[in-house]
């Protein structure tokens, strides 16, 4: 069988399956998008605005929040690895904020009950800045920070 014909048959069957799911009412348009994302939190420009958008007050500093695999110096600001772990009981949510980015909130993660509150991700940083881990545990907010220096192209500038 011709490879091009095989590709057309595969693509056609996938489209047919999606059409059948939509017709049956099992797949609704827009369902793949996050329907309940917190737009105000992602548009916030400061720590206070971000916490307020999450529905909290002033966060308490906590030594039970640790950064791991987060470099002191990042050679490429486009992909800065960030690792955060929380030893706070009943951790519900972890958010990563970058102070000098145009919008502070870089990512937010809901932590299901019974799981280890630890995560790693990569964020984009425009310049050297403090990175904050904002943790919601037992209905209260806690924060820890780490300074990450970004060198453009690894030149130290």
Secondary structure, DSSP 8 states (H G I E B T S, - for coil): --HHHHHHHHHHHHHHHHHHHHHHTSS-TTTTS-TT--HHHHH--SHHHHHHHHT--S-EE-TTEEEES--SEES-TTSEEEEEEE-STTEEEEEEEETTSSSSEEEEEE--TTS--EEEEEE--SSSEEEEEEEEETTEEEEEEEEEEE-GGGS--
